[in-house]
Amino acid sequence: MSKTPIAYIEFPSQDVAASKRFYGSLFGWSFQDYGPKYASFSEAEVEGGFNGESAQRTSAPLVVLDTDDLELMCEKVKSAGGSITLPIFSFPGGRRFHFKDLSGNELAVMQKD
């Protein structure tokens, strides 16, 4: 059977400009605007975009991001205005935390053992 890699992740966004500021400040992603209600992102190992069109937004999947310094990233999320929904906890193979961004999307950040 052939593999089907993840090729794109799309986040719903209530404010595309705010989403760009938030993720750009945390992870250093670059953006390409496609009108006022859509922007793609790059430099995240997986391509994706922010969809601000309310008629086309879907519920967000949980995306897990990798980091070398979990505590520092947790502090950066809080400083950027994100809210921690699940504090740092251990799981087989590492530790992670969950947070909500400015539009209410829940994501996770992990650090491998």
Steps between C-alpha positions, in 0.01 A plus 500: 500500500633847417557755773297820526708759683347806658537770237309795647339611823231766502405684815172689537567860597277778629777753420756397237735792576503412871563133417798600287644716779448226759658213304768718345616615845499147644642289218651738241265390222469699175166592341343563160169689496221392266256781573394627844354168618769249405876470547725201449799426720836342426822405683303270730610168341135455389326756283172643619278802523260709705140515382309805617192440283226407747298309239797272424663453841507153645572385855874488569696178545754472777836577348807397699815709454851395601742707710839462667399708805147431622504739796624789287234436234230485769610843626510637144144379436377677814696818416348507150147488647429128474331311782629171637220241497706204627819570698821312421457126550696185417399248239688197360792648310498852638303786654250747359245771574186620325401860434239709325601773258328836459220347287433210740683229302652238729850379421772312685876540529718201586860430590631152434705314764 
